């Protein structure tokens, strides 16, 4: 068998394996990004931005100043 042909076949097989590994890595990376996006969306949905509790309606504490932190 010709050395050049053998080298070409070997290179083609190596490139095919590298491409398959890269595709698998990209799929895992994309799934991780999708999970993170979903988690961020859930956190933002659960956070009621701008919602503050009302002042107390009775008693000696919390009826004059809203000290929500």
N, C-alpha and C positions, 0 to 999 in steps of 0.2 A: 504494500500500500504506500502511496506517495506520502511523504512527510507533510507536505503543504496541505493535502486533503485531510489528513488526520488532524493537523493543527486547526484547520477551519471547522471541522466537526466538533472538536473539543471546545473551541471558542463559542460556537453556536449553542452547545449544550450548557456551558457555563452562563452565557447571557440569558438563556431561557430560565435557568434556576434563579438567577439574580432578579429577573423580572417578576417571577412568581413570589419570591420573598418580599420584594418591594410592594407588590400589590397587597399581600397579607398585612404588611406593616401599615400601609395607608388605610386599609379597612379598619384595623384596630384603632388607629389614630382618629379616624372619622367617628367611630362609635364612642370613643372617649369624649370627643368634642360635643357630640349630641347629648350624652349624659350630663355633661357639665352645663350645657345650655338649658336642659330641662330642670336641673337643680337650681340654677340661677333664677329661672322663671318662677319656680315654686317659692323660692325665698322672697322674691319681689312681690309675688301675689299675696303671700302671707303677711307681709309688712304693710300695715296700713299707714302709709306716709301722710302726714298732715292730720291724722286723727288724734286728738288729745282728749283725755277724760274731762268730763265736766267738773266744775267746782262742787264741793260738798254743799248740800242744801240745808244741813242742820249741824249743830255741835259747835264747839269752840275752835276746831282746827279745820283748815282747808276751805273756809267759807269766804275768805277775803283775798287770798293770793293763790293762783294756780301754779304750783311748783312741780310741774311734770318734767321729768328729765328723761 
